[in-house]
Every structure is written in C-alpha cells, then in structure tokens.
C-alpha cells in the first residue's frame, strides 16, 4: 500500500475475533495501547480486521465505518445505505458536501455510482485522513476534494453552495462538537441551493438526537423527515430546502425499479419507510421523546 502510514498490530482480541491495528511507532508498548483501547482512554481512531472486513473505530463502542474485503466499495453499514435515500428525490446532484470522512464509504459510493458529481469532504481528524488509504478511498481529484477542517468552520466560511449536504461527523464522544446547535443547521441551509437536501446521521444519546432534530426542524421550517436505522441505534433525517421535490409517493414508487437498477440499493424499502414516517408523523413523535 504505497504511501500509506504504517500500523502496528495489537494482541488479538479472541472474543471479538479481530486484530486491532493502530497508528503508533513500532517501538510503542502494545500491551499498554491495548489496555488504553479496552478502558476507553485511547483517543485516536483505530482499525479492527477480521476475516470478512475492516472496521474503523473511534472506540470499541463506536463504529465509524466498515469495509468488506470481498467488495471494498459497497455500503456495508445500514445507515450509509439509508443515507442514500435522498436519491429518491434528487438523483443527479451536481455538488455534494460531506461532513465527516470516516472510512470513506459514501465517498466511494459516489465515486462508483455518481462519477460526475463533485464532492467536497471535510474531516477534522488527521488520523482519520491518514487511515483513509486502508479503506481504498480514492485520491483527491477534480471531482473529489478532501479538506482538513472542522464542520462548523467550513460551513461558516465557504462560499460554495451544494445540492446535497451529508452531515456524518462524529468523534469518540458521539456527535462532533462543531455540529451541535440550531445555528449549525441554519448555516447548512444557507449553503444548500434551492431544491437542496440535508442528510444527517443522528447518533449518540436520545437527548443528543432530539437536540439535533430540533435544530434541523427549526432551520428547515419543519420540512424534515426521519427514519430509524434498525440495529444500529441511530436515525437518518432529511431536511428539504425551499424548492425541493417533496414526496409524491405514487410517482416515487413508480421510479423505484429504475433507481434500484441504477444505484444497487433497496429503494423500495427506503421509500416505504419514508412514506410511513411522513404519514405517521415520526418527526413530531421523535421530538416529544424525553
């Protein structure tokens, strides 16, 4: 792997069936590093390799990304696939802003399925960026710009506008601090073109998820949809800017077969869940949670 930073392997965790790998000098104390990971005091992202794939962890309790060895460009985690449900409403975005690189799963998906889309990806953690080559993330190009910056700083300072913004920036404590508060989502909306869509991965505690949903709902004047991610403890929220194609469900369901063939995702299920979310008022019910 030319140019990739070197990793050291830690003693194998037999109960998890994987080898942990860290960005540390070869002379580092492997036992002490493993102890720090196990007690949660290690503050850098690290890898976990098993027979089927590679996981990017911010802690053993927090998975950032997952890559299958048999298909490194596939969207392995369900939340990444559900995040692509925005394609039901906007299937040819010109420009996308990705807040948070992780293991680059969604970057690779755009590179494969939407090669004409230009993407700016913002990642604050230099260690995440350094590990990206271990996840087959494509190098920067005219269609892919990788920026080391915090999400809030970039959104507040950039003069670019986008068709889609995907907010998925997290650290070992949950949601990245620069993405907290209604002011952040108001700034994001200003960077969306007319008809644009914000896709937000809501993770962390219930209180954190409700707080983010409240901020999105205010920023987007209630034009928000929400779907849970089964088995992963998070939710995907879609915020629709003025002029966005709001759901006309009969027309959307008619388009599903063509979208599934084009994008290789279960859009029939996504459309069904989003339609039910809107009709049953998932956002209103979620905001009432305590």
DAFENSUL-V40019 format. One record per residue. RES is the residue in one letter. SS is DSSP state (H for helix, E for strand, C for the rest). PHI is phi in radians with two decimals (999 if undefined). PSI is psi in whole degrees, -180 to 180 (* if undefined). Layout:
res=RES ss=SS phi=PHI psi=PSI
res=RES ss=SS phi=PHI psi=PSI
This chain:
res=X ss=C phi=999 psi=89
res=X ss=C phi=-1.08 psi=128
res=X ss=C phi=1.45 psi=-10
res=X ss=C phi=-1.29 psi=143
res=X ss=C phi=-1.15 psi=151
res=X ss=C phi=-1.41 psi=146
res=X ss=C phi=-2.03 psi=157
res=X ss=E phi=-2.06 psi=145
res=X ss=E phi=-1.58 psi=140
res=X ss=C phi=-1.74 psi=164
res=X ss=C phi=-0.92 psi=137
res=X ss=C phi=-1.13 psi=137
res=X ss=E phi=-1.57 psi=100
res=X ss=C phi=-1.11 psi=-35
res=X ss=C phi=-1.20 psi=-29
res=X ss=C phi=-1.66 psi=-14
res=X ss=C phi=1.16 psi=30
res=X ss=E phi=-2.47 psi=157
res=X ss=E phi=-1.76 psi=126
res=X ss=E phi=-1.54 psi=141
res=X ss=E phi=-2.32 psi=134
res=X ss=E phi=-2.26 psi=155
res=X ss=C phi=-1.52 psi=83
res=X ss=C phi=-2.45 psi=161
res=X ss=C phi=-1.09 psi=151
res=X ss=C phi=-1.02 psi=-25
res=X ss=C phi=-1.51 psi=0
res=X ss=C phi=-1.12 psi=152
res=X ss=C phi=-1.33 psi=104
res=X ss=H phi=-1.12 psi=-39
res=X ss=H phi=-1.11 psi=-42
res=X ss=H phi=-1.16 psi=-38
res=X ss=H phi=-1.13 psi=-43
res=X ss=H phi=-1.10 psi=-42
res=X ss=H phi=-1.06 psi=-40
res=X ss=H phi=-1.13 psi=-38
res=X ss=H phi=-1.16 psi=-43
res=X ss=H phi=-1.18 psi=-35
res=X ss=H phi=-1.63 psi=3
res=X ss=C phi=1.45 psi=9
res=X ss=C phi=-1.60 psi=-7
res=X ss=C phi=-1.34 psi=128
res=X ss=C phi=-2.00 psi=31
res=X ss=C phi=-2.24 psi=152
res=X ss=C phi=-1.17 psi=154
res=X ss=E phi=-2.58 psi=167
res=X ss=E phi=-1.84 psi=153
res=X ss=E phi=-2.29 psi=119
res=X ss=E phi=-1.88 psi=131
res=X ss=C phi=-2.18 psi=-169
res=X ss=C phi=-1.18 psi=-25
res=X ss=C phi=-1.73 psi=-26
res=X ss=E phi=-3.03 psi=-171
res=X ss=E phi=-2.20 psi=134
res=X ss=E phi=-2.02 psi=138
res=X ss=E phi=-1.73 psi=120
res=X ss=E phi=-1.90 psi=144
res=X ss=E phi=-1.68 psi=-25
res=X ss=E phi=-2.75 psi=169
res=X ss=C phi=-1.11 psi=-20
res=X ss=C phi=-1.65 psi=-2
res=X ss=E phi=-2.35 psi=104
res=X ss=E phi=-1.52 psi=126
res=X ss=E phi=-1.58 psi=-37
res=X ss=E phi=-2.79 psi=161
res=X ss=E phi=-2.52 psi=134
res=X ss=E phi=-2.19 psi=129
res=X ss=E phi=-1.45 psi=137
res=X ss=C phi=-1.22 psi=-30
res=X ss=C phi=-1.40 psi=-15
res=X ss=C phi=-2.69 psi=80
res=X ss=C phi=-1.07 psi=-18
res=X ss=C phi=-1.71 psi=4
res=X ss=C phi=-1.38 psi=154
res=X ss=C phi=-1.50 psi=101
res=X ss=C phi=-1.44 psi=-41
res=X ss=C phi=-1.42 psi=138
res=X ss=H phi=-1.03 psi=-38
res=X ss=H phi=-1.11 psi=-32
res=X ss=H phi=-1.20 psi=-34
res=X ss=H phi=-1.23 psi=-42
res=X ss=H phi=-1.16 psi=-30
res=X ss=H phi=-1.05 psi=-29
res=X ss=H phi=-1.36 psi=3
res=X ss=H phi=-1.12 psi=-15
res=X ss=H phi=-1.06 psi=-22
res=X ss=H phi=-1.13 psi=-17
res=X ss=H phi=-1.10 psi=-27
res=X ss=C phi=-1.92 psi=-25
res=X ss=C phi=-2.56 psi=93
res=X ss=C phi=-1.69 psi=4
res=X ss=C phi=-2.48 psi=62
res=X ss=C phi=-1.14 psi=138
res=X ss=C phi=-1.40 psi=-43
res=X ss=E phi=-2.39 psi=139
res=X ss=E phi=-2.27 psi=136
res=X ss=E phi=-1.86 psi=121
res=X ss=E phi=-1.88 psi=118
res=X ss=E phi=-1.75 psi=103
res=X ss=C phi=1.87 psi=120
res=X ss=C phi=-1.55 psi=-43
res=X ss=C phi=0.98 psi=-136
res=X ss=C phi=-1.55 psi=9
res=X ss=C phi=1.34 psi=19
res=X ss=H phi=-1.01 psi=-48
res=X ss=H phi=-1.29 psi=-32
res=X ss=H phi=-1.03 psi=-46
res=X ss=H phi=-1.15 psi=-36
res=X ss=H phi=-1.09 psi=-46
res=X ss=H phi=-1.08 psi=-42
res=X ss=H phi=-1.05 psi=-36
res=X ss=H phi=-1.44 psi=-47
res=X ss=H phi=-1.74 psi=-21
res=X ss=C phi=-2.35 psi=63
res=X ss=C phi=-1.13 psi=-21
res=X ss=C phi=-1.46 psi=-12
res=X ss=C phi=-1.31 psi=132
res=X ss=E phi=-1.55 psi=134
res=X ss=E phi=-2.20 psi=130
res=X ss=E phi=-1.79 psi=125
res=X ss=E phi=-2.04 psi=125
res=X ss=E phi=-1.91 psi=125
res=X ss=E phi=-2.44 psi=127
res=X ss=C phi=-1.47 psi=-28
res=X ss=C phi=-1.52 psi=115
res=X ss=H phi=-1.12 psi=-26
res=X ss=H phi=-1.25 psi=-38
res=X ss=H phi=-1.08 psi=-44
res=X ss=H phi=-1.09 psi=-42
res=X ss=H phi=-1.10 psi=-33
res=X ss=H phi=-1.43 psi=-9
res=X ss=H phi=-1.08 psi=-30
res=X ss=H phi=-1.16 psi=-24
res=X ss=H phi=-1.32 psi=-5
res=X ss=H phi=-2.01 psi=18
res=X ss=C phi=1.03 psi=30
res=X ss=C phi=-1.21 psi=130
res=X ss=C phi=-1.12 psi=152
res=X ss=C phi=-1.25 psi=161
res=X ss=C phi=-0.97 psi=146
res=X ss=E phi=-2.68 psi=-173
res=X ss=C phi=-1.15 psi=-19
res=X ss=C phi=-1.85 psi=-5
res=X ss=E phi=-2.45 psi=116
res=X ss=E phi=-2.07 psi=118
res=X ss=E phi=-1.78 psi=122
res=X ss=E phi=-2.09 psi=125
res=X ss=E phi=-1.53 psi=107
res=X ss=C phi=-2.91 psi=163
res=X ss=C phi=-1.48 psi=154
res=X ss=H phi=-1.04 psi=-48
res=X ss=H phi=-1.09 psi=-45
res=X ss=H phi=-1.05 psi=-41
res=X ss=H phi=-1.21 psi=-46
res=X ss=H phi=-1.08 psi=-39
res=X ss=H phi=-1.25 psi=-29
res=X ss=H phi=-1.80 psi=-23
res=X ss=C phi=-1.21 psi=147
res=X ss=C phi=-1.73 psi=-1
res=X ss=C phi=-1.31 psi=153
res=X ss=C phi=-2.15 psi=158
res=X ss=E phi=-2.41 psi=155
res=X ss=E phi=-1.37 psi=-34
res=X ss=E phi=-2.43 psi=137
res=X ss=E phi=-2.09 psi=128
res=X ss=E phi=-1.96 psi=115
res=X ss=E phi=-1.76 psi=110
res=X ss=C phi=-2.57 psi=47
res=X ss=C phi=-1.82 psi=114
res=X ss=E phi=-2.39 psi=153
res=X ss=E phi=-2.15 psi=-165
res=X ss=C phi=-1.19 psi=-15
res=X ss=C phi=-1.68 psi=2
res=X ss=E phi=1.99 psi=-132
res=X ss=E phi=-1.15 psi=135
res=X ss=C phi=-1.02 psi=137
res=X ss=H phi=-1.04 psi=-29
res=X ss=H phi=-1.26 psi=-11
res=X ss=H phi=-1.79 psi=11
res=X ss=C phi=-1.62 psi=139
res=X ss=C phi=1.86 psi=151
res=X ss=H phi=-1.11 psi=-29
res=X ss=H phi=-1.09 psi=-35
res=X ss=H phi=-1.08 psi=-48
res=X ss=H phi=-1.19 psi=-32
res=X ss=H phi=-1.13 psi=-40
res=X ss=H phi=-1.14 psi=-41
res=X ss=H phi=-1.02 psi=-44
res=X ss=H phi=-1.06 psi=-35
res=X ss=H phi=-1.13 psi=-24
res=X ss=H phi=-1.60 psi=-3
res=X ss=E phi=-1.56 psi=138
res=X ss=E phi=-1.23 psi=166
res=X ss=E phi=-0.99 psi=131
res=X ss=E phi=1.51 psi=3
res=X ss=E phi=-1.36 psi=167
res=X ss=E phi=-2.34 psi=134
res=X ss=E phi=-1.69 psi=130
res=X ss=E phi=-1.97 psi=121
res=X ss=E phi=-2.16 psi=129
res=X ss=E phi=-1.54 psi=112
res=X ss=E phi=-1.70 psi=113
res=X ss=C phi=-2.25 psi=-175
res=X ss=C phi=1.61 psi=-161
res=X ss=C phi=-1.23 psi=166
res=X ss=H phi=-1.02 psi=-43
res=X ss=H phi=-1.07 psi=-40
res=X ss=H phi=-1.15 psi=-43
res=X ss=H phi=-1.13 psi=-42
res=X ss=H phi=-1.12 psi=-41
res=X ss=H phi=-1.06 psi=-44
res=X ss=H phi=-1.16 psi=-40
res=X ss=H phi=-1.13 psi=-39
res=X ss=H phi=-1.06 psi=-44
res=X ss=H phi=-1.09 psi=-43
res=X ss=H phi=-1.11 psi=-43
res=X ss=H phi=-1.09 psi=-41
res=X ss=H phi=-1.18 psi=-45
res=X ss=H phi=-1.14 psi=-33
res=X ss=C phi=-1.85 psi=21
res=X ss=C phi=0.91 psi=38
res=X ss=C phi=1.44 psi=-2
res=X ss=C phi=-1.48 psi=67
res=X ss=E phi=-2.32 psi=141
res=X ss=E phi=-2.13 psi=153
res=X ss=E phi=-2.45 psi=135
res=X ss=E phi=-2.37 psi=137
res=X ss=E phi=-1.32 psi=158
res=X ss=E phi=-1.90 psi=107
res=X ss=C phi=-1.07 psi=130
res=X ss=C phi=1.40 psi=-4
res=X ss=C phi=-2.06 psi=-4
res=X ss=C phi=1.27 psi=15
res=X ss=E phi=-2.27 psi=-180
res=X ss=E phi=-2.41 psi=152
res=X ss=E phi=-1.90 psi=127
res=X ss=E phi=-2.01 psi=138
res=X ss=E phi=-2.00 psi=126
res=X ss=E phi=-1.93 psi=125
res=X ss=E phi=-1.78 psi=122
res=X ss=C phi=-1.33 psi=168
res=X ss=C phi=-0.98 psi=136
res=X ss=C phi=1.52 psi=-2
res=X ss=C phi=-1.22 psi=153
res=X ss=C phi=-1.35 psi=93
res=X ss=C phi=-1.23 psi=160
res=X ss=C phi=-1.08 psi=126
res=X ss=C phi=-2.03 psi=93
res=X ss=H phi=-1.12 psi=-36
res=X ss=H phi=-1.09 psi=-44
res=X ss=H phi=-1.16 psi=-39
res=X ss=H phi=-1.13 psi=-44
res=X ss=H phi=-1.11 psi=-32
res=X ss=H phi=-1.19 psi=-30
res=X ss=H phi=-1.46 psi=-13
res=X ss=H phi=-0.98 psi=-47
res=X ss=H phi=-0.99 psi=-42
res=X ss=H phi=-1.17 psi=-39
res=X ss=H phi=-1.16 psi=-40
res=X ss=H phi=-1.13 psi=-39
res=X ss=H phi=-1.18 psi=-38
res=X ss=H phi=-1.32 psi=-40
res=X ss=H phi=-1.93 psi=-5
res=X ss=C phi=1.01 psi=47
res=X ss=C phi=-2.37 psi=161
res=X ss=C phi=-1.48 psi=71
res=X ss=H phi=-1.23 psi=-24
res=X ss=H phi=-1.07 psi=-45
res=X ss=H phi=-1.19 psi=-43
res=X ss=H phi=-1.07 psi=-45
res=X ss=H phi=-1.11 psi=-41
res=X ss=H phi=-1.10 psi=-42
res=X ss=H phi=-1.20 psi=-40
res=X ss=H phi=-1.18 psi=-40
res=X ss=H phi=-1.09 psi=-45
res=X ss=H phi=-1.12 psi=-39
res=X ss=H phi=-1.02 psi=-45
res=X ss=H phi=-1.18 psi=-46
res=X ss=H phi=-1.21 psi=-32
res=X ss=H phi=-1.65 psi=1
res=X ss=C phi=1.16 psi=48
res=X ss=H phi=-1.00 psi=-40
res=X ss=H phi=-1.11 psi=-48
res=X ss=H phi=-1.03 psi=-44
res=X ss=H phi=-1.18 psi=-38
res=X ss=H phi=-1.15 psi=-38
res=X ss=H phi=-1.20 psi=-21
res=X ss=C phi=-1.50 psi=-5
res=X ss=C phi=-1.22 psi=150
res=X ss=C phi=-2.21 psi=*
